[in-house]
Amino acid sequence: MKAVILVGGEGTRLRPLTCNMPKPVVPIVNRPFLEHTIDYLRQHHIEDIILALCYLPGPIQSYFGDGSGWGVRLTYVVESSPLGTAGAVKNVASHLEDTFFVLNGDVFADLDLTAMLAYHRGEKAKVSIALTPVDDPTIYGVVETATSGRVQRFVEKPSWDEVTTNMINAGTYILEPEVLEYIPARTHYMFEHGLFPLLVGRGEPVYGYPSDSYWIDIGTPEKYLELHHDLLSGRSARSLAGQTGGTATEEGCHIHPTAQVGREVIIGRNCTIARGAQVTGPSVLGQGCRIGEGAVLEGAVLWHNASLGAGVRARNCIIAANTEVGDHCSLMDNCVLGDNVVIGEGSQLGRGIRVWPGERLEPGTISR
């Protein structure tokens, strides 16, 4: 089996975290997001992977190389301009000879790909679409199916009085190669609004594969943070190879005897946690982070070489690489600091504040 992973997007919803970094290499528990996806595919014996790239392909290619370090074979195809979900797959058609998977590159899921493939073959489907239930289907495109599982229609962002199902497109598909003939070449074209409704309208066998396994789209900083909390607290079946509920500290760290490190905390290499500091989970520290005396972290995600001064309070926030937070600052829920930011001493950043890469805030800044 082969799989195509769609990793060409600019990750605009995830900014400021993706201003200088493509979303596939944004760290999830100190490993690039795409690395988790590659491991997931390999566990289901899918080892030939095609990466459909567009935005900042260099860091992805440099990090993963030919894929041999992860036990897979990687093929890179770079678009000169964005082609959309279906257009990107059409662009790699020369590499696809048989039934293949397609995965959206910003979804983390526990979907059983092996069972989905068996279902696809059993139904003799031309396309199978993974479906997942959501609490509010009005913000998504819902997929209506018959009792047999055959897709009947797609409804984009229905009002509540139009909702007939809470099952949405989960961003994982199985396709037969002949359906690629319906996709125009070198054209921006979407699965969701183009190919799939077209096939259903022509009476082709398109099936939905429902699953209530863990699923999340990490397209926003809030969802990015939520995924970390879910992995550390065991809500996903892929929760960190036995680290769930515990604390993992990598080599070279210096943690003062009076510092308190709780459960559900991951600490990367060469971190320093000073006297009286508290780190409460679920939290992640990338390598080389420095936590000052008496600082308190709760539910925070820090990228490599982030530095927090004495007395800092940081709750449910994201602090990107090489950022410095001065003494006695306060960072509240869903506050996001891009890379290479400097926050002046005594600053207070309220809920949901975004600070863009390279910005410098004067001491005592108050931002609500």
C-alpha positions in Angstrom: 0.0 0.0 0.0 1.0 3.6 -0.6 -0.2 6.7 1.2 -0.2 10.3 0.1 0.1 12.9 2.9 -1.1 16.4 2.0 1.4 18.7 3.7 1.5 21.6 1.3 -0.6 24.2 3.2 0.7 27.3 4.8 -0.8 26.6 8.2 -2.3 30.1 8.4 -4.7 29.2 11.2 -1.8 28.0 13.4 0.1 31.3 13.2 2.2 32.7 14.8 3.7 29.2 15.2 3.9 28.6 11.5 5.3 31.9 10.4 8.8 30.5 10.0 8.1 26.8 10.0 5.9 24.5 8.0 3.1 22.8 10.0 4.4 19.3 9.4 7.6 20.0 11.5 5.8 21.8 14.3 6.7 19.8 17.4 4.2 17.6 19.1 5.7 16.4 22.4 9.1 17.4 21.1 8.8 15.4 17.8 7.7 16.9 14.4 4.0 16.3 13.8 4.7 14.5 10.6 6.9 12.0 12.4 3.9 10.9 14.4 1.9 10.4 11.2 4.7 8.4 9.6 4.9 6.1 12.6 1.2 5.7 12.5 1.3 4.6 8.9 4.2 2.2 9.4 2.2 0.5 12.3 -0.4 -0.3 9.7 2.3 -1.7 7.3 2.1 1.3 5.0 5.7 2.1 4.1 5.6 3.8 0.7 4.7 7.4 1.5 4.3 10.3 -1.0 4.5 13.8 0.5 2.6 16.4 -1.5 4.5 19.7 -0.6 4.2 23.3 -1.4 4.9 25.8 1.4 8.5 25.7 2.8 9.3 22.2 1.6 13.0 22.5 2.5 12.9 21.8 6.3 10.7 18.8 5.7 13.0 17.2 3.1 16.1 18.0 5.2 14.7 16.5 8.4 13.2 13.3 6.9 15.5 12.6 4.0 14.6 9.3 2.2 12.6 8.1 5.2 14.9 5.2 6.0 15.5 6.4 9.5 11.8 5.8 10.2 11.6 2.5 8.3 9.7 4.0 5.3 10.3 5.1 1.8 9.5 8.8 1.1 8.8 10.4 -2.2 8.6 14.2 -2.4 6.5 16.1 -5.0 6.6 19.9 -4.7 3.8 22.0 -6.2 4.7 25.3 -7.8 1.4 26.8 -6.6 -1.3 25.3 -4.3 -3.4 22.8 -6.1 -6.0 21.9 -3.4 -6.6 18.5 -1.8 -7.6 16.6 -4.9 -5.3 18.6 -7.2 -2.3 17.7 -5.1 -3.1 14.0 -5.4 -3.6 14.4 -9.2 -0.1 15.9 -9.2 1.4 12.7 -7.8 -0.6 10.4 -10.0 2.4 9.0 -11.7 3.4 7.3 -8.4 0.0 5.7 -7.8 -0.7 2.4 -9.5 -3.1 0.7 -7.1 -5.5 1.3 -4.2 -4.0 4.1 -1.9 -4.6 6.1 1.2 -4.8 9.9 1.4 -4.3 11.7 4.7 -4.8 15.4 5.5 -1.5 16.5 7.0 -3.0 18.4 10.0 -5.1 15.5 11.5 -4.0 13.4 14.4 -6.2 10.3 14.8 -6.4 6.7 16.1 -8.4 5.5 13.2 -7.8 1.8 12.4 -6.5 2.0 8.8 -6.2 -1.8 8.5 -9.9 -2.2 9.3 -10.9 0.7 7.0 -9.0 -0.9 4.1 -10.8 -4.2 4.7 -14.2 -2.4 4.7 -13.2 -0.5 1.5 -12.4 -3.8 -0.3 -15.5 -5.6 1.1 -17.8 -2.9 -0.3 -15.9 -2.7 -3.6 -15.8 1.0 -3.1 -14.1 3.5 -5.5 -13.7 5.9 -2.6 -14.0 5.4 1.2 -14.1 8.4 3.5 -13.4 8.2 7.2 -16.1 9.8 9.2 -16.0 11.1 12.8 -18.7 12.4 15.1 -18.5 16.0 16.4 -20.6 17.9 18.9 -21.2 20.8 16.6 -21.6 19.8 12.9 -22.6 23.3 11.8 -19.0 24.4 11.6 -18.0 21.5 9.3 -19.2 19.7 6.2 -21.4 16.8 7.2 -21.6 13.5 5.2 -25.0 11.8 4.9 -24.9 8.1 4.3 -27.5 5.3 3.8 -27.8 2.5 6.3 -25.5 0.5 4.0 -22.8 3.2 4.5 -23.0 4.5 0.9 -22.6 8.2 0.8 -25.8 10.0 -0.4 -24.8 13.7 -0.2 -22.5 16.3 1.4 -23.8 19.3 3.3 -21.4 22.1 4.0 -21.8 23.9 7.3 -25.5 23.1 7.8 -27.8 25.2 10.0 -29.1 23.3 13.1 -32.5 22.8 11.4 -30.7 21.2 8.4 -28.5 18.8 10.5 -29.4 15.2 9.8 -26.1 13.7 11.1 -23.1 14.7 13.3 -20.7 12.7 11.1 -18.1 14.8 9.3 -15.3 14.1 6.9 -12.3 13.1 9.0 -9.6 13.8 6.4 -8.6 10.2 5.7 -9.5 8.5 2.4 -9.0 5.4 0.4 -9.1 5.8 -3.4 -8.9 3.6 -6.4 -6.5 5.0 -9.0 -9.2 5.2 -11.7 -11.0 8.1 -9.9 -8.0 10.3 -10.6 -9.2 10.5 -14.2 -12.0 12.8 -12.9 -9.5 15.4 -11.5 -8.3 18.1 -13.9 -4.5 18.3 -14.2 -2.6 21.3 -13.0 -5.8 22.9 -11.5 -6.8 23.8 -8.0 -9.4 21.2 -7.2 -10.9 19.9 -3.9 -12.1 16.5 -2.8 -14.7 18.0 -0.6 -16.4 20.3 -3.1 -15.3 18.8 -6.3 -14.4 15.1 -6.7 -16.5 13.5 -4.0 -19.8 15.2 -4.9 -19.1 14.5 -8.6 -18.6 10.8 -8.0 -21.7 10.5 -5.8 -23.7 12.3 -8.5 -22.5 9.8 -11.1 -23.6 6.9 -9.0 -20.1 5.7 -8.3 -19.7 3.6 -5.1 -18.5 6.1 -2.5 -18.7 4.9 1.1 -18.3 6.4 4.6 -16.3 4.6 7.2 -17.5 5.8 10.7 -15.2 5.7 13.7 -15.5 7.1 17.2 -11.7 6.7 17.8 -9.7 9.7 18.9 -9.5 12.5 16.3 -8.4 16.1 16.3 -7.5 18.7 13.7 -4.5 20.7 15.0 -5.2 23.7 12.7 -5.4 26.3 15.5 -3.2 27.0 18.5 -6.0 26.0 20.8 -6.3 22.6 19.1 -2.5 22.2 19.1 -2.5 22.7 22.8 -5.4 20.4 23.3 -3.6 17.6 21.5 -0.7 17.9 23.9 -3.0 17.7 26.9 -4.8 14.7 25.4 -1.6 12.8 24.6 -0.2 13.4 28.1 -3.4 12.5 29.9 -4.0 9.3 27.8 -7.0 10.3 25.7 -5.4 8.9 22.6 -4.4 5.3 22.1 -1.1 6.6 20.7 -0.2 8.3 24.0 3.6 8.4 24.2 4.6 4.8 24.5 3.9 4.3 28.2 4.6 7.8 29.4 1.0 8.6 30.0 0.4 9.8 33.6 4.1 9.9 34.4 7.0 12.2 34.0 9.8 11.7 31.5 13.0 13.7 31.8 15.7 13.4 29.2 19.5 13.5 29.8 21.4 16.5 30.8 18.7 18.2 32.8 19.3 20.2 36.0 16.3 20.3 38.3 16.8 22.0 41.7 15.8 19.8 44.7 13.2 22.3 45.8 11.6 22.5 42.3 8.3 20.6 42.0 7.6 18.7 38.8 4.2 17.0 38.6 2.8 14.1 36.6 2.1 14.3 32.9 5.2 16.3 32.2 7.8 15.8 29.5 11.2 17.5 29.8 13.6 17.5 26.9 17.4 17.4 27.0 19.5 19.9 28.8 16.7 21.8 30.6 17.2 23.8 33.8 14.5 24.2 36.4 15.5 26.6 39.2 14.9 26.7 42.9 11.2 26.7 43.9 9.8 26.5 40.4 6.7 24.4 39.8 5.8 22.6 36.5 2.3 21.1 36.6 1.1 18.8 33.8 0.1 18.3 31.2 3.2 20.3 30.1 6.1 19.9 27.7 9.5 21.5 27.8 11.6 21.3 24.6 15.3 20.8 24.9 17.4 23.6 26.4 14.5 25.3 28.2 15.3 27.4 31.3 12.7 27.9 34.1 13.6 30.6 36.6 13.3 30.6 40.4 9.8 30.4 41.7 8.2 30.3 38.2 5.0 28.4 37.9 4.0 26.5 34.7 0.6 24.8 34.3 -0.5 23.0 31.1 2.2 24.9 29.1 4.0 23.8 25.9 7.5 25.3 25.4 9.6 24.8 22.3 13.4 24.4 22.4 15.6 27.1 24.2 12.6 29.0 25.6 13.6 30.9 28.7 11.2 32.0 31.6 12.5 34.4 34.2 12.0 34.3 38.0 8.4 34.4 39.2 6.8 33.9 35.8 3.2 32.5 35.7 2.4 30.7 32.5 -0.9 28.8 32.3 -2.2 26.8 29.3 0.0 28.7 26.8 2.4 28.0 24.0 5.9 29.5 23.9 7.9 28.9 20.7 11.6 28.5 20.3 14.3 30.9 21.5 11.7 33.2 23.2 12.6 35.0 26.4 10.0 35.9 29.1 11.2 38.4 31.7 10.9 38.1 35.4 7.4 38.2 37.0 5.5 38.1 33.8 2.0 36.6 33.5 0.8 34.5 30.5 -2.8 33.4 30.6 -4.8 30.7 28.8 -4.2 30.2 25.1 -1.6 32.9 25.0 0.8 32.1 22.1 4.3 33.5 21.7 6.1 33.0 18.3 9.8 32.3 18.1 12.5 34.7 19.0 10.1 36.9 21.0 11.2 39.0 24.0 8.7 39.8 26.7 9.8 42.6 29.1 9.9 42.2 32.9 6.5 42.4 34.6 4.4 42.2 31.5 0.9 40.7 31.7 -0.6 39.0 28.6 -4.2 38.0 28.9 -6.2 35.1 27.4 -5.7 34.4 23.7 -3.0 37.0 23.1 -0.8 36.4 20.1 2.8 37.7 19.8 4.4 37.4 16.4 8.0 36.1 15.8 10.7 38.6 16.7 8.5 41.0 18.5 9.8 42.7 21.7 7.4 43.9 24.3 8.5 46.7 26.7 8.7 45.9 30.4 5.4 46.2 32.2 3.3 45.8 29.0 -0.3 44.9 29.7 -2.2 43.3 26.9 -5.7 42.0 27.4 
